[in-house]
Amino acid sequence: MDEKLQKVLARAGQGSRREMENRIREGRVLVNGEVATLGDRVSTKDTITIDGYAIVATEAGENRRVIIYNKPEGEVCTRKDPEGRPTVFDKLPKLRGERWIAVGRLDINTSGLLLFTTDGELANRLMHPSTEIDREYLVRVMGEVTEDNIATLKKGVTLDDGIAKFTDIVDGGGEGINRWFYVCLMEGRNREVRRLWESQGVKVNRLKRVRFGPVFLPSKAKVGRWVEMEEPDVNSLCAMVDLKLSELKPKTQQQKLEVKRHKNKATAGGARRSAKGFDWQSNDKPEFKPKKPGKRSFR
């Protein structure tokens, strides 16, 4: 079935539709050896290249992959960093003719759950504000937090880029000037969680995303490691944003080898017993987590 060229390129993980339209306008896309133009329609039988690199065109839902990555602090959400800092893409499995697209971003000092997919259309829909997907964070703040502060944060605060609020806040315990909270919001603006708390005169000194919509950070996804979602779970994610579901089929040999290699790397040097609760540990810091967490009222 023929589809618009920019849609096929976006689904192949080359970027957003708008980015693909720009590349087509710039004459960087060839279809069957000819320079493509906006409005061209292609099928899986056509030969497509961008800047000389061959692109694997697939039908909707075919070869769609999603992985959950547990981002450590200190990594940036860009493919290449001019300052030479490590990026979230460095440890992801390698692809041929496709690329991983991050679903949203986390700032360098925020850790936790990041989704990556090979399907550009899925990534765009998951990030679009109209889908209203909630994000949940575990946060440690330093300073006094009153019931009035919590009520204000749930009612709404005017920030530089508009009104923002938490849809729910649950006390996670803590002692002294540091307290833990689970917070939930429906969007992902830049440093939104930190700015909301700072508006109440307190400082965030630990922040970790633990859920994106129906996807929780699994305990087996250790810091700096990824876990691939099973196809039924990927289909559930697609159904939530009205995307065509893929036919359930066994993993390819390459995918099985990637998973096996990743597991072997994760257990190299002897397996350690994982602590209960959220994985806040890193290579150079002991695990830390909230004490006497309260009962969360949301998912």
VENNOR-V275805 format. One record per pair of residues at least 24 apart in sequence whose C-alpha atoms are under 10 Angstrom apart, sorted by sequence separation. I is the first residue (numbers start at 1). J is the second residue. If there is no record, write none. Layout:
# VENNOR-V275805
I:J
I:J
This chain:
# VENNOR-V275805
5:29
27:51
28:52
29:53
30:54
78:102
92:116
103:127
104:128
113:137
178:202
180:204
213:237
29:54
67:92
77:102
102:127
103:128
112:137
164:189
177:202
178:203
179:204
182:207
184:209
5:31
24:50
29:55
67:93
88:114
111:137
112:138
166:192
178:204
180:206
181:207
182:208
183:209
186:212
214:240
23:50
77:104
78:105
89:116
110:137
111:138
165:192
166:193
178:205
180:207
182:209
184:211
186:213
213:240
228:255
23:51
77:105
88:116
161:189
164:192
165:193
182:210
184:212
76:105
77:106
110:139
154:183
161:190
164:193
20:50
76:106
77:107
136:166
154:184
166:196
228:258
5:36
6:37
75:106
76:107
77:108
135:166
136:167
154:185
161:192
164:195
165:196
228:259
5:37
6:38
75:107
76:108
134:166
135:167
136:168
137:169
138:170
140:172
144:176
145:177
164:196
227:259
5:38
6:39
8:41
67:100
69:102
73:106
74:107
75:108
76:109
134:167
136:169
139:172
140:173
141:174
143:176
144:177
145:178
159:192
163:196
226:259
4:38
5:39
6:40
7:41
8:42
66:100
73:107
74:108
75:109
76:110
138:172
140:174
142:176
143:177
144:178
145:179
4:39
5:40
6:41
7:42
8:43
65:100
66:101
67:102
71:106
73:108
74:109
75:110
142:177
143:178
144:179
160:195
227:262
3:39
4:40
5:41
6:42
8:44
14:50
66:102
72:108
73:109
74:110
75:111
141:177
142:178
143:179
159:195
226:262
227:263
3:40
4:41
5:42
66:103
71:108
72:109
73:110
74:111
77:114
141:178
142:179
159:196
225:262
226:263
2:40
3:41
4:42
5:43
71:109
72:110
73:111
140:178
141:179
142:180
157:195
158:196
225:263
2:41
3:42
4:43
9:48
71:110
72:111
73:112
140:179
141:180
157:196
1:41
2:42
3:43
8:48
9:49
56:96
57:97
71:111
72:112
139:179
140:180
141:181
156:196
157:197
159:199
225:265
226:266
1:42
2:43
3:44
9:50
14:55
55:96
56:97
57:98
70:111
71:112
72:113
139:180
140:181
158:199
225:266
1:43
2:44
13:55
54:96
55:97
56:98
69:111
70:112
71:113
138:180
139:181
140:182
157:199
224:266
1:44
2:45
5:48
12:55
13:56
54:97
55:98
69:112
70:113
71:114
138:181
139:182
153:196
157:200
220:263
1:45
2:46
12:56
13:57
53:97
54:98
68:112
69:113
70:114
71:115
137:181
138:182
139:183
152:196
153:197
222:266
11:56
12:57
68:113
69:114
70:115
137:182
138:183
221:266
9:55
11:57
12:58
68:114
69:115
136:182
137:183
138:184
153:199
220:266
8:55
9:56
10:57
11:58
12:59
67:114
68:115
69:116
136:183
137:184
150:197
152:199
153:200
8:56
9:57
11:59
12:60
49:97
67:115
68:116
135:183
136:184
137:185
149:197
152:200
8:57
9:58
11:60
66:115
67:116
68:117
135:184
136:185
8:58
11:61
12:62
66:116
67:117
134:184
135:185
136:186
149:199
150:200
8:59
11:62
12:63
13:64
65:116
66:117
67:118
134:185
135:186
149:200
5:57
8:60
12:64
65:117
66:118
133:185
134:186
135:187
145:197
148:200
149:201
222:274
7:60
11:64
64:117
65:118
66:119
132:185
133:186
134:187
135:188
141:194
149:202
64:118
65:119
132:186
133:187
134:188
139:193
146:200
220:274
63:118
64:119
131:186
132:187
133:188
139:194
142:197
145:200
219:274
3:59
63:119
64:120
66:122
131:187
137:193
141:197
144:200
145:201
219:275
222:278
223:279
2:59
3:60
62:119
66:123
129:186
130:187
141:198
143:200
144:201
145:202
219:276
222:279
223:280
1:59
61:119
64:122
129:187
139:197
143:201
144:202
219:277
221:279
222:280
223:281
224:282
1:60
60:119
128:187
129:188
142:201
143:202
144:203
219:278
220:279
222:281
223:282
224:283
127:187
128:188
142:202
143:203
218:278
219:279
222:282
223:283
60:121
61:122
127:188
141:202
142:203
143:204
217:278
218:279
141:203
142:204
217:279
140:203
141:204
142:205
140:204
141:205
142:206
139:204
140:205
141:206
139:205
140:206
141:207
139:206
140:207
138:206
139:207
140:208
210:278
138:207
139:208
210:279
137:207
138:208
139:209
208:278
137:208
138:209
208:279
136:208
137:209
138:210
208:280
136:209
137:210
138:211
207:280
135:209
136:210
137:211
206:280
135:210
136:211
137:212
135:211
136:212
134:211
135:212
136:213
134:212
135:213
133:212
134:213
135:214
133:213
134:214
135:215
136:216
110:191
132:213
133:214
135:216
106:188
109:191
206:288
14:97
104:187
105:188
106:189
107:190
206:289
216:299
13:97
14:98
15:99
104:188
105:189
106:190
107:191
110:194
12:97
13:98
14:99
15:100
16:101
104:189
105:190
106:191
214:299
12:98
13:99
14:100
15:101
105:191
126:212
213:299
11:98
12:99
13:100
14:101
126:213
10:98
12:100
13:101
211:299
9:98
12:101
10:101
110:205
111:206
112:207
113:208
114:209
109:205
110:206
111:207
112:208
113:209
114:210
109:206
110:207
111:208
112:209
113:210
114:211
115:212
109:207
110:208
111:209
112:210
113:211
114:212
109:208
110:209
111:210
112:211
113:212
107:207
115:215
106:207
114:215
106:208
113:215
115:217
15:118
16:119
17:120
106:209
113:216
114:217
13:117
14:118
15:119
16:120
17:121
113:217
12:117
13:118
14:119
15:120
16:121
112:217
113:218
11:117
12:118
13:119
14:120
15:121
11:118
12:119
13:120
16:123
17:124
133:240
10:118
11:119
12:120
13:121
15:123
16:124
113:221
133:241
182:290
10:119
11:120
12:121
13:122
15:124
103:212
112:221
131:240
180:289
181:290
9:119
10:120
11:121
13:123
112:222
113:223
116:226
131:241
180:290
8:119
9:120
10:121
11:122
112:223
115:226
117:228
126:237
130:241
179:290
180:291
182:293
8:120
9:121
10:122
11:123
111:223
112:224
114:226
115:227
116:228
122:234
126:238
178:290
179:291
180:292
181:293
182:294
7:120
8:121
10:123
11:124
111:224
113:226
115:228
125:238
128:241
180:293
181:294
182:295
183:296
7:121
10:124
115:229
126:240
180:294
182:296
184:298
122:237
123:238
125:240
126:241
174:289
175:290
181:296
182:297
183:298
184:299
122:238
125:241
173:289
174:290
175:291
182:298
117:234
121:238
124:241
125:242
172:289
173:290
174:291
175:292
125:243
172:290
173:291
174:292
122:241
171:290
172:291
173:292
174:293
121:241
122:242
172:292
173:293
122:243
171:292
172:293
173:294
121:243
122:244
171:293
172:294
170:293
171:294
172:295
170:294
171:295
172:296
170:295
171:296
170:296
169:296
170:297
168:296
169:297
170:298
168:297
169:298
168:298
167:298
92:224
73:206
91:224
92:225
93:226
73:207
90:224
91:225
92:226
73:208
91:226
92:227
72:208
88:224
71:208
70:208
71:209
70:209
70:210
138:278
68:215
70:217
68:216
69:217
70:218
68:217
69:218
70:219
75:224
140:289
68:218
70:220
71:221
72:222
73:223
139:289
140:290
70:221
71:222
72:223
73:224
138:289
139:290
69:221
70:222
71:223
72:224
138:290
68:221
69:222
70:223
71:224
72:225
69:223
70:224
71:225
69:224
70:225
71:226
69:225
70:226
68:225
69:226
70:227
68:226
69:227
67:226
68:227
69:228
95:254
67:227
68:228
66:227
67:228
68:229
66:228
67:229
93:255
136:298
65:228
66:229
67:230
136:299
65:229
66:230
94:258
65:230
66:231
93:258
134:299
65:231
92:258
93:259
112:278
64:231
66:233
67:234
112:279
63:231
66:234
93:261
112:280
65:234
93:262
111:280
64:234
92:262
64:235
66:237
91:262
61:235
61:238
64:245
61:243
62:244
64:246
60:243
61:244
62:245
63:246
60:244
61:245
62:246
63:247
60:245
61:246
62:247
60:246
61:247
62:248
63:249
59:246
63:251
63:252
65:255
73:280
72:280
70:279
72:281
73:282
72:282
72:283
